Amino acid sequence: MKKYLKYSLFLMALVCFNACSNDDSKPEEVTEEVKDPAIEIKLASGFETEQYNVIEIAPEVAIENGKEKKTTYKWSVKVSGTDGAVKDSIIGESQNLLFIASKAAEYTLDFTVTVDKVVKQASTKVAVGSTGKTYERKALTIVDYMPAPGHNLESFTSKQEALEMLQENFKYGGSASLGTFGGYIVMAFDHTVLNVYGKRDFTVQMSTGNSTVKYSPVSIMAAYDANKNGKADADEWYEIAGSEYHKSTTVKNYEITYRRPNPDASPTAGEAAWQYDTAYLPWTDNKNGSGSITRTNNGRWNTYYPEWITDTYTLKGTKIAIQVKDVSDGAGTAFNVGTFEWGYGGIKDPSIDISWAVDKDGKKVHLPGIDFVKVYVPTFAALGARDLLTSIFEEVSDLNFAE
């Protein structure tokens, strides 16, 4: 009996030991409670500015338990629709907001931060005062002008004369010939054109031509006067990346150098009757290309090279391929010219969204608005007896202008 009791106690001790060993090898798992994100917003209750002046609103946002969770921001302002109903209009999707308004009024801005499914809101008011100035829808001030060679250029004896005469002509709906590739004009608004969320902001009008006279679409660059020095500084320019910008046939950073024709050289006639001088105006580019612009029989009395420019000059820009088709059975007397889809002047819909702007590396940028517009010819093509494919600038105007 004693022997049996001793054996039983031994087995019980062994079982207890094994049980304790198993408990030690498999510690109890502790599940941490998953906490929802917590959002804290610090936003001043009010701001003041003047119409057409940009003010930066920079709220402080603190987020807890939001690691690796998607965070979105939204700014909206209450506006009255055409039916009189008040609704929210989105004006920004980043933490900081560059706010600008055309009308003097008090604006209520709502700021929303969303982390996963957690939403936090804050509001502020912006009092926009009147400047007391009267503004124009059109950009009426010529800042710079440099035409490329062309058969339809105005005759000026100096750049100063060109700027003064064109400035005077624009008061009465005048125009400016830009010539072929690289020819440009820079216009300044008397106010900052607003980059309105989800809308196109300004338009560039060019001469449209007709069934026989053809013109090139134009590329557009825009500048926002961030430092408010009244100038379009070199680092403030951005290109509007239209439908052709990313195509393989588009050449970025293209440069072409034009050389003044030799007035004493005898014309080099071509095989066609319209080819008055095939060696008339020499050019070279930065892609190892070279050639000469042909002076046509119709244009033999015109001076294609601007009289007031030095013997050589270089123009730069993005070169865009354009479809040019001879529809005169090879005679070179009639042509069809293609167009671009969107993002350019001189096309079916020349309205521009400032949000299409990109930097020199092709990266999108956000501008609160623009103060200057540069219009330049991005094509380099000839239309036989119809001479060079050129462009004529008419106007640039603010689409969201508040009367």
Phi, psi and chi 1 to 4 in degrees:
 res  aa     phi    psi   chi1   chi2   chi3   chi4
   1 MET       -  -44.9 -176.7   68.8  178.9      -
   2 LYS   -62.4  -38.3  -69.6 -177.9  178.4  178.6
   3 LYS   -65.5  -39.7 -176.8  176.8 -178.7 -179.5
   4 TYR   -67.6  -40.7  175.3   76.8      -      -
   5 LEU   -64.0  -41.1 -179.0   60.1      -      -
   6 LYS   -62.8  -41.2 -179.8 -173.4  -90.7 -171.5
   7 TYR   -65.9  -39.1 -179.8   71.9      -      -
   8 SER   -65.2  -43.0  -61.7      -      -      -
   9 LEU   -62.7  -36.1  -68.9  173.1      -      -
  10 PHE   -64.5  -42.9  173.7   75.6      -      -
  11 LEU   -64.9  -40.5  -72.5  175.4      -      -
  12 MET   -63.0  -41.3  -68.9  176.0   63.4      -
  13 ALA   -64.7  -38.8      -      -      -      -
  14 LEU   -65.9  -41.6 -177.4   61.0      -      -
  15 VAL   -63.5  -43.6  170.4      -      -      -
  16 CYS   -62.3  -39.1  -69.6      -      -      -
  17 PHE   -65.1  -45.0  175.2   77.7      -      -
  18 ASN   -64.7  -38.2  -72.9  -25.0      -      -
  19 ALA   -63.5  -42.0      -      -      -      -
  20 CYS   -65.8  -39.0  -68.5      -      -      -
  21 SER   -63.9  -42.7  -61.5      -      -      -
  22 ASN   -64.5  -39.1  -70.5  -22.8      -      -
  23 ASP   -63.4  -38.9  -71.2  -17.3      -      -
  24 ASP   -67.9  -34.1  -69.0  -19.3      -      -
  25 SER   -79.8  -18.6   62.4      -      -      -
  26 LYS  -126.0   81.0  -64.4 -178.6  179.5  179.3
  27 PRO   -65.8  149.4   23.9  -34.3      -      -
  28 GLU   -65.3  127.8 -176.5  178.9   -7.2      -
  29 GLU   -73.9  134.9  -65.0 -177.5    2.9      -
  30 VAL  -108.4  118.1  178.5      -      -      -
  31 THR   -93.5  119.0  -56.5      -      -      -
  32 GLU   -77.5  143.6  -66.8 -173.4    7.4      -
  33 GLU   -72.3  127.7 -179.8 -176.5   -2.4      -
  34 VAL   -79.7  119.2  178.2      -      -      -
  35 LYS   -98.2  141.4  -63.4 -178.8  179.1  179.8
  36 ASP   -69.7  151.8  -70.9  -28.3      -      -
  37 PRO   -60.9  145.8  -22.5   33.6      -      -
  38 ALA  -117.4  129.8      -      -      -      -
  39 ILE  -119.3  132.1  -52.5  169.7      -      -
  40 GLU  -124.9  129.3 -177.8 -179.5   -7.5      -
  41 ILE  -119.8  130.4  -59.0  173.5      -      -
  42 LYS  -115.3  113.4  -68.5 -176.9  178.9  180.0
  43 LEU  -137.8  125.3  177.1   60.3      -      -
  44 ALA   -58.5  149.7      -      -      -      -
  45 SER   -76.6  -20.1   59.8      -      -      -
  46 GLY  -159.3  154.7      -      -      -      -
  47 PHE  -139.3  160.9  -62.0   86.2      -      -
  48 GLU  -132.9  142.2  -67.3 -177.5   -3.9      -
  49 THR  -158.5 -174.8 -173.4      -      -      -
  50 GLU  -118.2  160.4  -70.1 -175.1  -34.0      -
  51 GLN   -59.0  142.4   58.3 -175.1  141.8      -
  52 TYR    65.8   13.1  -68.3  118.3      -      -
  53 ASN  -110.3  136.1  -74.0  -42.6      -      -
  54 VAL   -86.8  135.3  174.6      -      -      -
  55 ILE  -125.7  135.4 -177.1  171.7      -      -
  56 GLU   -92.6  128.0 -177.9  174.2   14.0      -
  57 ILE  -110.4  115.8  -58.7  175.7      -      -
  58 ALA  -123.4   87.4      -      -      -      -
  59 PRO   -72.0  153.4   27.6  -34.4      -      -
  60 GLU   -90.7  128.7  -63.8 -179.2   21.5      -
  61 VAL  -124.9  121.3  178.9      -      -      -
  62 ALA  -114.8  130.4      -      -      -      -
  63 ILE  -126.1  125.6  -59.1  172.9      -      -
  64 GLU  -109.4  146.6  -66.6 -176.9   -0.2      -
  65 ASN    59.8   30.8  -52.8  -40.3      -      -
  66 GLY  -112.4   11.3      -      -      -      -
  67 LYS   -61.9  134.4 -172.0  177.7 -178.9 -179.1
  68 GLU    63.9   17.0  -61.4 -179.1   -2.8      -
  69 LYS  -111.9  144.7  -66.5 -177.2  179.3  179.3
  70 LYS   -68.3  129.4 -176.2  179.0 -179.8 -179.4
  71 THR  -115.9  129.8  -59.2      -      -      -
  72 THR  -126.7  153.1   60.3      -      -      -
  73 TYR  -125.0  148.1  -55.8   94.9      -      -
  74 LYS  -148.1  129.8 -177.7  178.3   73.1  174.0
  75 TRP  -109.8  136.5  -71.3   92.1      -      -
  76 SER  -140.4  155.7   61.3      -      -      -
  77 VAL  -130.5  145.2   61.2      -      -      -
  78 LYS   -84.3  126.2  -63.0 -172.0 -177.4  -56.4
  79 VAL  -130.8  158.2  -63.5      -      -      -
  80 SER   -96.3  128.1  -63.5      -      -      -
  81 GLY   -78.2  179.3      -      -      -      -
  82 THR   -64.8  -22.8   54.3      -      -      -
  83 ASP   -89.6    3.2   56.7   -3.6      -      -
  84 GLY    88.2   -8.4      -      -      -      -
  85 ALA   -76.5  139.6      -      -      -      -
  86 VAL   -87.6  130.4  177.4      -      -      -
  87 LYS  -139.7  166.2   60.3 -179.8 -179.0  179.0
  88 ASP   -88.9  131.7  -70.8  -29.1      -      -
  89 SER  -117.0  124.1  176.4      -      -      -
  90 ILE   -69.7  132.9  -61.7  174.3      -      -
  91 ILE  -126.3   -2.0   56.6  174.3      -      -
  92 GLY  -172.2  153.3      -      -      -      -
  93 GLU  -135.9   37.7  -67.9 -178.1  -37.3      -
  94 SER  -136.0  168.1   58.0      -      -      -
  95 GLN   -62.8  -47.6 -179.6  173.3  -27.1      -
  96 ASN   -92.5  146.9  -68.0   -3.3      -      -
  97 LEU  -122.4  130.1  175.6   69.6      -      -
  98 LEU   -96.2  102.7  -64.0  175.8      -      -
  99 PHE   -97.3  135.2  179.8   76.9      -      -
 100 ILE  -146.0  141.6 -179.7  172.5      -      -
 101 ALA  -138.3  147.6      -      -      -      -
 102 SER   -90.8  -23.7   57.8      -      -      -
 103 LYS  -107.2  142.3  -66.5 -177.6  178.1 -179.8
 104 ALA   -75.9  118.6      -      -      -      -
 105 ALA  -173.2  176.2      -      -      -      -
 106 GLU  -103.4  126.7 -175.7  175.9   77.3      -
 107 TYR  -112.5  134.7  -62.5   83.5      -      -
 108 THR   -98.7  120.0  -61.9      -      -      -
 109 LEU  -108.8  132.8  -51.3 -175.5      -      -
 110 ASP  -108.5  132.0  -66.3  -38.7      -      -
 111 PHE  -115.2  124.0  178.5   52.1      -      -
 112 THR  -121.9  127.7  -56.1      -      -      -
 113 VAL  -114.3  128.2 -178.9      -      -      -
 114 THR  -122.9  123.7  -56.3      -      -      -
 115 VAL  -120.8  112.6 -178.2      -      -      -
 116 ASP    58.3 -113.4 -160.7   10.6      -      -
 117 LYS  -109.4    5.9  -63.9 -179.8 -179.5 -179.7
 118 VAL   -92.4  130.2  177.9      -      -      -
 119 VAL  -121.2  135.8  179.3      -      -      -
 120 LYS  -132.9  136.7 -175.9   78.2  171.3 -177.6
 121 GLN  -125.5  153.6  -68.6 -176.9  -43.4      -
 122 ALA  -148.7  158.1      -      -      -      -
 123 SER  -133.3  156.5  -64.6      -      -      -
 124 THR  -150.0  166.3 -172.5      -      -      -
 125 LYS  -121.0  143.7  -66.8 -176.4 -177.6  -64.1
 126 VAL  -121.8  119.2 -179.3      -      -      -
 127 ALA   -92.6  112.9      -      -      -      -
 128 VAL  -102.1  115.3  177.6      -      -      -
 129 GLY   -91.1  160.8      -      -      -      -
 130 SER   -81.7  142.8  172.3      -      -      -
 131 THR   -85.6  -14.2   61.7      -      -      -
 132 GLY    78.5    7.6      -      -      -      -
 133 LYS   -99.7  158.2  -60.4  177.2 -178.1  177.8
 134 THR  -104.7  131.1  -60.0      -      -      -
 135 TYR  -113.0  159.5  -61.2   96.0      -      -
 136 GLU  -111.5  143.7  -62.9  -73.5  -16.5      -
 137 ARG   -66.1  -38.6  179.7 -175.4  -63.6  -85.7
 138 LYS   -86.2  153.5  -63.5 -180.0 -176.9  179.6
 139 ALA   -84.0  112.7      -      -      -      -
 140 LEU  -108.9   -6.3  -65.8  177.1      -      -
 141 THR  -101.4  122.8  -58.6      -      -      -
 142 ILE   -85.6  121.5  -59.6  177.8      -      -
 143 VAL   -93.5  -39.6  176.8      -      -      -
 144 ASP  -155.5  155.2 -163.3    6.3      -      -
 145 TYR  -153.7  128.9  171.3   64.9      -      -
 146 MET  -149.7   99.9 -177.5   65.3   69.9      -
 147 PRO   -79.2  150.8   30.9  -35.2      -      -
 148 ALA   -86.6  169.5      -      -      -      -
 149 PRO   -56.3  148.0  -28.6   37.1      -      -
 150 GLY  -170.0  160.9      -      -      -      -
 151 HIS   -85.7   -6.8   60.6  -75.1      -      -
 152 ASN  -126.1   35.2   50.8    5.3      -      -
 153 LEU   -81.4  148.5  -61.8 -178.1      -      -
 154 GLU   -72.0  158.1  -66.2   90.9  -14.6      -
 155 SER   -98.6  112.4  178.8      -      -      -
 156 PHE  -127.5  148.6  -59.5  118.2      -      -
 157 THR   -95.5  -14.7   58.6      -      -      -
 158 SER  -156.3  162.2   67.2      -      -      -
 159 LYS   -65.0  -39.1 -174.5  169.4 -174.1  175.2
 160 GLN   -60.9  -42.2 -174.9   62.7   31.3      -
 161 GLU   -63.8  -40.0 -178.8 -172.7   60.9      -
 162 ALA   -60.6  -47.8      -      -      -      -
 163 LEU   -63.8  -42.8  -66.5  174.6      -      -
 164 GLU   -68.0  -43.5  -70.1  177.2   -3.6      -
 165 MET   -71.2  -40.6  -69.1 -169.9   67.4      -
 166 LEU   -65.4  -40.3  -70.7  175.1      -      -
 167 GLN   -58.8  -42.4 -176.7   69.2   72.1      -
 168 GLU   -67.6  -40.6 -175.1   66.0   21.0      -
 169 ASN   -65.7  -34.2  -70.3  -19.1      -      -
 170 PHE   -67.2  -19.6  -85.9  120.6      -      -
 171 LYS   -64.2  -24.9  -66.5  180.0 -179.3  178.6
 172 TYR  -118.4   29.2  -50.4  100.0      -      -
 173 GLY    77.3   30.1      -      -      -      -
 174 GLY   -72.8 -178.7      -      -      -      -
 175 SER  -139.8  172.8   60.2      -      -      -
 176 ALA  -140.0  125.1      -      -      -      -
 177 SER   -75.9  132.2  -62.6      -      -      -
 178 LEU  -103.5  -12.7  -57.6 -176.4      -      -
 179 GLY    75.8 -151.3      -      -      -      -
 180 THR   -93.7 -149.3 -175.9      -      -      -
 181 PHE   -52.9  133.2  175.9   83.8      -      -
 182 GLY    90.3  -18.2      -      -      -      -
 183 GLY   -59.6  134.4      -      -      -      -
 184 TYR  -144.1  163.7   68.4   84.1      -      -
 185 ILE  -140.4  142.5 -169.5  167.2      -      -
 186 VAL  -116.9  125.2  179.0      -      -      -
 187 MET  -117.7  147.8  -56.7  -63.9  -64.9      -
 188 ALA  -118.2  136.0      -      -      -      -
 189 PHE   -83.3  160.4  -76.1   92.4      -      -
 190 ASP   -91.6    8.5   60.6    7.2      -      -
 191 HIS  -154.4  166.3   63.5  -79.5      -      -
 192 THR   -82.5  122.7  -60.2      -      -      -
 193 VAL   -75.4  122.3  177.2      -      -      -
 194 LEU   -70.3  138.2  -81.5   62.0      -      -
 195 ASN   -86.3   90.4 -176.5    0.6      -      -
 196 VAL   -80.8  128.1  178.9      -      -      -
 197 TYR   -58.7  125.6 -173.4   93.3      -      -
 198 GLY    75.2   10.5      -      -      -      -
 199 LYS  -130.1  158.8  -71.1 -174.1  177.7 -179.0
 200 ARG   -84.5  147.7  -61.5 -167.6 -179.0 -173.3
 201 ASP  -112.8  -33.7  -53.0  -62.1      -      -
 202 PHE  -148.1  166.8   66.7   96.4      -      -
 203 THR  -133.9  147.1 -174.8      -      -      -
 204 VAL  -118.3  116.0  175.4      -      -      -
 205 GLN  -101.3  133.2  -60.3  -71.0  -14.5      -
 206 MET  -126.2  165.2  -50.4  -65.9  -66.7      -
 207 SER   -61.7  136.1  -67.9      -      -      -
 208 THR   -92.0  -19.5   56.2      -      -      -
 209 GLY    74.4 -164.2      -      -      -      -
 210 ASN  -153.0 -159.9   52.0   46.4      -      -
 211 SER   -65.3  -24.5   59.3      -      -      -
 212 THR  -110.4  -33.6   56.4      -      -      -
 213 VAL   -94.5  121.2  178.4      -      -      -
 214 LYS  -115.9  142.7  -51.4  -67.0 -176.9 -179.9
 215 TYR  -126.3  156.6  -68.3  115.5      -      -
 216 SER   -86.2  144.2  170.9      -      -      -
 217 PRO   -63.2  163.8  -18.0   31.2      -      -
 218 VAL  -125.2  148.2  -71.7      -      -      -
 219 SER   -86.6  161.3  -72.7      -      -      -
 220 ILE  -133.7  135.9  -61.2  162.2      -      -
 221 MET  -121.6  151.3  -60.9 -172.2   71.9      -
 222 ALA  -136.3  150.1      -      -      -      -
 223 ALA  -134.9  136.1      -      -      -      -
 224 TYR  -105.1  126.4  166.6   59.1      -      -
 225 ASP   -77.6   76.9 -173.2   11.6      -      -
 226 ALA   -64.9  -37.6      -      -      -      -
 227 ASN   -90.2    1.8   58.2   14.7      -      -
 228 LYS    56.0   39.0  -60.3  -58.5  177.0 -175.7
 229 ASN   -96.5    4.8   65.6   -7.6      -      -
 230 GLY    77.8   10.1      -      -      -      -
 231 LYS  -126.5  154.8  -59.5  177.4 -178.5  178.5
 232 ALA   -92.4   90.8      -      -      -      -
 233 ASP   -69.6  157.0  -62.4  -42.3      -      -
 234 ALA   -58.1  -35.6      -      -      -      -
 235 ASP   -86.1    7.1   61.3  -10.6      -      -
 236 GLU  -105.5    1.2  -67.2  177.6  -23.4      -
 237 TRP   -90.1  137.9  -78.8  109.5      -      -
 238 TYR  -136.8  143.0  -60.6   94.8      -      -
 239 GLU   -89.0  142.0 -175.7  149.3   13.0      -
 240 ILE   -80.9  114.7  -61.5  -61.3      -      -
 241 ALA   -86.7   94.9      -      -      -      -
 242 GLY   -85.0 -163.7      -      -      -      -
 243 SER   -62.9  -23.1   58.0      -      -      -
 244 GLU   -96.5   -7.6  -46.0  -57.1  -61.2      -
 245 TYR   -60.0  -41.0 -175.6   82.1      -      -
 246 HIS   -97.3    7.5  -65.5  -71.2      -      -
 247 LYS   -73.8  150.0  -69.8 -173.1  175.8  180.0
 248 SER   -65.9  -22.5   59.9      -      -      -
 249 THR   -84.7   -6.2   52.6      -      -      -
 250 THR   -86.1  133.6  -63.4      -      -      -
 251 VAL  -110.0  114.3 -177.5      -      -      -
 252 LYS   -80.8  153.4  -50.4  -67.8 -163.5  -48.9
 253 ASN    55.0   42.3  -57.0  -48.8      -      -
 254 TYR   -83.5  142.2 -175.2   73.0      -      -
 255 GLU  -133.9  139.1  -60.4 -180.0   12.4      -
 256 ILE  -133.5  136.1 -172.2  166.4      -      -
 257 THR  -110.9  123.3  -61.2      -      -      -
 258 TYR  -100.3  145.2  -59.4  105.0      -      -
 259 ARG  -120.7  136.0 -178.3  172.6  -70.9  105.7
 260 ARG   -59.5  134.1 -178.5 -175.4  -63.1  -82.8
 261 PRO   -62.0  146.6  -22.0   33.3      -      -
 262 ASN   -78.3  113.2 -178.4   -4.3      -      -
 263 PRO   -66.6  -17.8   25.7  -33.8      -      -
 264 ASP   -95.8   -4.8  -61.4  -36.6      -      -
 265 ALA   -77.3  142.4      -      -      -      -
 266 SER   -77.2  140.9  -61.0      -      -      -
 267 PRO   -60.6  142.2  -20.9   32.7      -      -
 268 THR  -104.0   97.2  -57.0      -      -      -
 269 ALA   -69.9  146.7      -      -      -      -
 270 GLY   -96.8 -175.2      -      -      -      -
 271 GLU   -71.3  -35.2  -65.3 -179.0   -0.5      -
 272 ALA   -81.8  150.9      -      -      -      -
 273 ALA   -62.5  -29.4      -      -      -      -
 274 TRP   -79.7  -11.4   55.9  -94.6      -      -
 275 GLN   -84.1   81.6  -67.2  175.3  -42.9      -
 276 TYR   -67.1  -44.3  178.7   75.3      -      -
 277 ASP  -148.7  103.9 -172.6   -0.8      -      -
 278 THR   -79.4  -10.9   59.5      -      -      -
 279 ALA  -112.7   25.1      -      -      -      -
 280 TYR   -64.0  -56.7  174.3   61.4      -      -
 281 LEU  -126.1  101.7 -161.2  158.0      -      -
 282 PRO   -70.8  149.0  -14.9   29.9      -      -
 283 TRP  -145.7  154.0   60.5  -92.3      -      -
 284 THR  -136.8  157.5   57.0      -      -      -
 285 ASP  -130.0  178.7   65.2   18.2      -      -
 286 ASN   -88.7   14.8   62.1  -20.9      -      -
 287 LYS  -118.3   25.5  -54.9  -63.6 -179.2 -178.4
 288 ASN    65.9   23.7  -63.3  -41.5      -      -
 289 GLY   -98.5  155.7      -      -      -      -
 290 SER  -159.0  164.2   62.3      -      -      -
 291 GLY   170.7 -165.0      -      -      -      -
 292 SER  -139.5  142.3  -67.0      -      -      -
 293 ILE   -82.0  129.1  -67.5  173.3      -      -
 294 THR   -80.2  134.4  -65.4      -      -      -
 295 ARG   -90.1  123.7 -165.7  179.7 -159.9 -178.3
 296 THR   -84.4  166.4   68.1      -      -      -
 297 ASN   -64.1  -37.6 -166.1   49.2      -      -
 298 ASN   -69.8  -28.9  -70.3  -28.0      -      -
 299 GLY  -101.8   14.1      -      -      -      -
 300 ARG   -67.4  -16.9   67.0 -174.0 -175.7  -83.0
 301 TRP   -93.7   -5.0  -51.5  114.7      -      -
 302 ASN   -93.2  152.5  -59.5  -19.7      -      -
 303 THR  -101.1  104.8  -59.3      -      -      -
 304 TYR   -69.7  -30.5  -70.0   39.7      -      -
 305 TYR   -90.5  128.6 -164.0   92.2      -      -
 306 PRO   -56.4  126.1  -23.9   35.0      -      -
 307 GLU   -62.5  -30.9  -62.7  178.1    8.0      -
 308 TRP   -92.4    2.5   47.3  -84.0      -      -
 309 ILE   -99.1  151.0  -66.2  178.1      -      -
 310 THR   -59.5  172.9   56.5      -      -      -
 311 ASP   -64.2  -23.1  -72.0  -16.2      -      -
 312 THR  -140.1  148.5   63.8      -      -      -
 313 TYR  -155.5  153.4   70.3  116.7      -      -
 314 THR  -117.0  133.8  -59.7      -      -      -
 315 LEU  -119.3  147.1  -64.9  175.9      -      -
 316 LYS  -128.7  161.2  -52.6  174.3 -177.7  180.0
 317 GLY   160.3 -170.8      -      -      -      -
 318 THR   -92.3  121.5  -63.5      -      -      -
 319 LYS   -90.4  129.6 -176.9 -176.7  176.7 -174.5
 320 ILE  -119.5  132.3  -58.4  175.7      -      -
 321 ALA   -73.5  139.3      -      -      -      -
 322 ILE  -132.7  142.4 -168.8  166.9      -      -
 323 GLN   -76.5  124.8 -175.6  178.3   10.5      -
 324 VAL  -128.0  119.9  173.9      -      -      -
 325 LYS  -123.8  125.3 -176.6  178.8 -179.9 -179.2
 326 ASP   -75.0  119.1 -173.0  -22.9      -      -
 327 VAL  -112.5   26.9  -68.3      -      -      -
 328 SER  -118.5   30.8   60.8      -      -      -
 329 ASP    56.7   38.1  -65.1  -31.6      -      -
 330 GLY    83.7    2.8      -      -      -      -
 331 ALA   -76.8  -17.4      -      -      -      -
 332 GLY    73.7   27.6      -      -      -      -
 333 THR  -112.8  -10.5   56.6      -      -      -
 334 ALA  -147.9  137.7      -      -      -      -
 335 PHE  -139.7  148.8  -70.7   81.0      -      -
 336 ASN  -102.3  138.1  -75.2  -21.0      -      -
 337 VAL  -121.7  133.6  177.1      -      -      -
 338 GLY   -74.1 -176.2      -      -      -      -
 339 THR  -144.6 -177.9 -172.8      -      -      -
 340 PHE  -115.2  157.7  -54.5  147.4      -      -
 341 GLU   -78.0  -51.5 -172.8  177.2   -7.0      -
 342 TRP  -156.4  157.0   55.3  -90.6      -      -
 343 GLY    91.8   17.5      -      -      -      -
 344 TYR  -140.4  162.6  -58.9   89.1      -      -
 345 GLY   -91.4  158.4      -      -      -      -
 346 GLY    76.1   23.1      -      -      -      -
 347 ILE  -120.8 -179.5   61.8  175.0      -      -
 348 LYS   -57.6  -46.0 -175.3  176.2 -179.2 -179.8
 349 ASP  -121.1   96.9 -178.5    1.7      -      -
 350 PRO   -89.6   20.0   35.1  -34.6      -      -
 351 SER   -79.7  143.1   56.5      -      -      -
 352 ILE  -123.0  136.7  -55.2  -62.4      -      -
 353 ASP   -99.0  122.7 -170.7  -23.4      -      -
 354 ILE   -58.9  -25.3  -63.9  172.7      -      -
 355 SER   -67.5   -8.3  -62.9      -      -      -
 356 TRP   -82.5   -0.2  -64.1  -22.3      -      -
 357 ALA   -68.7  141.2      -      -      -      -
 358 VAL  -132.2  158.1  -62.7      -      -      -
 359 ASP   -85.3 -173.4   64.3   15.5      -      -
 360 LYS   -65.1  -18.3   59.7 -177.2  177.2   61.4
 361 ASP   -97.0    5.3  -61.9  -43.1      -      -
 362 GLY    83.3   10.6      -      -      -      -
 363 LYS   -89.1  139.2  -63.3  179.5 -179.8  178.7
 364 LYS   -64.1  143.2  -69.3 -175.9   69.9   65.7
 365 VAL  -126.0  156.0  -63.7      -      -      -
 366 HIS  -110.2  118.1  175.7   72.5      -      -
 367 LEU  -112.7  134.2  -57.3  174.2      -      -
 368 PRO   -69.1  -21.7   25.7  -34.9      -      -
 369 GLY   179.9 -174.4      -      -      -      -
 370 ILE  -136.9  154.6   60.5  162.7      -      -
 371 ASP  -118.7  -23.3  -60.2  -76.5      -      -
 372 PHE  -131.9  148.3  -55.1   92.2      -      -
 373 VAL  -131.8  131.2  172.5      -      -      -
 374 LYS  -111.0  127.4  177.1  179.6  179.1  179.6
 375 VAL  -113.9  125.6  175.2      -      -      -
 376 TYR  -140.5  157.2   73.9   90.7      -      -
 377 VAL   -83.8  121.6 -179.5      -      -      -
 378 PRO   -98.4   -0.1   36.0  -33.8      -      -
 379 THR  -109.3  156.3   61.0      -      -      -
 380 PHE  -139.5   93.3 -170.8   48.9      -      -
 381 ALA  -148.2  156.3      -      -      -      -
 382 ALA  -120.1  150.8      -      -      -      -
 383 LEU  -118.2   44.4  -55.9  178.5      -      -
 384 GLY    57.1 -127.2      -      -      -      -
 385 ALA   -64.7  -16.7      -      -      -      -
 386 ARG   -84.5    4.2  -62.9  -67.5  177.0 -178.5
 387 ASP    73.7 -162.1  -97.3  -61.0      -      -
 388 LEU   -69.2  152.1  -66.7  169.1      -      -
 389 LEU   -81.8  110.0 -178.7   62.4      -      -
 390 THR  -121.7 -172.4   61.8      -      -      -
 391 SER  -147.6  150.3 -158.8      -      -      -
 392 ILE  -126.6  119.5  -61.8  177.8      -      -
 393 PHE   -80.4  140.2  170.9   81.1      -      -
 394 GLU  -117.8  -55.6  -68.3 -175.0  -12.2      -
 395 GLU  -164.8  160.6   68.7  175.7   54.2      -
 396 VAL  -130.1  134.3   54.1      -      -      -
 397 SER  -141.7  157.1   57.8      -      -      -
 398 ASP   -82.5  120.2 -176.2  -13.5      -      -
 399 LEU   -77.3  -23.8  -73.9  175.1      -      -
 400 ASN  -109.1   27.9  -58.8  -51.1      -      -
 401 PHE   -66.7  134.1 -174.8   73.0      -      -
 402 ALA   -93.9  113.1      -      -      -      -
 403 GLU   -65.8      -  -61.7  -71.7   -4.0      -
